[in-house]
Amino acid sequence: MANQTIAERLTSFQEEANIYNEIGKALTSSLEIGEILQKIMHTIVDYFRPGNWSLLLLDENANDLYFEIVVGEASNKIKGIRIKLGEGIAGWVALHGQPLLVPDVNQDPRFLQKIDKISHFSTESIVAVPMKSKDKVLGVIELINNNELNPLGKRDLEILTTVADYAAIALENSRNYQRIQELTITDDVTGLYNSRYLHQIIKNEMDRFERYHNPFSIIFFDLDFFKRVNDTYGHLVGSQMLNKVGKIILKTTRKVDLSARYGGDEFVVILPQTDKKKAHTAAKRLRNAINSEVFFAEEGFNIRITASFGVATFGDDATSKDELLRAVDEAMYQIKGTTRDGIALAGFPADQF
């Protein structure tokens, strides 16, 4: 900057002020992770004008990095690649939490050539900075092959590092917000939605029904003689068993289906775009999965349990949320009050197997 005129330096300072201002706006405009990262990366493009760049996020469970955003040549081939912590330039930056400017990757032994081989891309230079929040690395921002007309200097690296810090703060805030949201709608024992959020789910499906007239159904079931499990093995085992039942529900139902713990040992599954016949089939599949499970076999308890099921369909059996819950509850109690371990459809006699 020593050879710059005062006007040029003022322009440079103004650019820096502008980029920080844009990032500040991005941080306060949304708590959606994707939207925040896109806005911050657009700011990077406006300031640094890189032809190729990427944002990698750290997967703490797998202890590696994955490409969340890739822009430039061969981006579609790079998106699915994962990099181990400490591997390559990005892995080194993530492991050590330090920025790195590599003007010639062929002269740096840390460079990972496998990405170029997979993508058929030729990397010449890399600028990589960690996204850090409270000394915790969340990811890495990389700029690739900045051209000679727009080279990156030390001051640019400092600015990019600051941008990455802002990105990390935004990402951490968004994740914390999501965790809070999940806690307010999630049952802490089973990991399914809680009864409070169940009412919102039903309302959403009712709104969809009004717009598209697609039927949706609901399965309501209650575990048979669950009190015996608590009395015999204790409430800790009982809670663990409810958790296992929750996992069975998620494994047995479709991804579009929404499951909730209604209370105690009662569960509800919402089946979007599903008529009563298909809902009955889904209930039979879920019943068979629960009946075939031997709980706590490794502990030597070998607990088996059954459930009583009710099925109702919005439009056929009810035209309001309260009517729907009443209809499916009454269907379930046809089984609960007689044989247990069966399925009843609202509006029909109990279907016992």
Buried (B, 14 or more C-beta within 10 A) or exposed (E): EEEEEEEEEEEBEEEBEEBBEBBEEBBEEBBEBEBBBBBBBEBBEEBBEBBBBBBBBBEEEEEBBBBBBBBBBBBEBBBEBEBBBBBBBBBBBBBEBBBBBBEEBEEBEBBBEEBBEEBEBEBEBBBBBBBBBEEEBBBBBBBBBBEEEEEBEEEBBEBBBBBBBBBBBBBBBBBEBEEEEEEEBBBEBBBBBBBEBBEEBBEBBBEBBEEEEBBBBBBBBBBBEBEEBBEEBEEEBBBBBBBBBBEBBBEBBEEEBBBBBBEEBBBBBBBBBBBBEBBBEBBBEBBEBBEEBEBBEEEEBEBEBBBBBBBBBBBBBBEEBEEBBBBBBBBBBBBBEEBBBBBBBBBEEBBEE
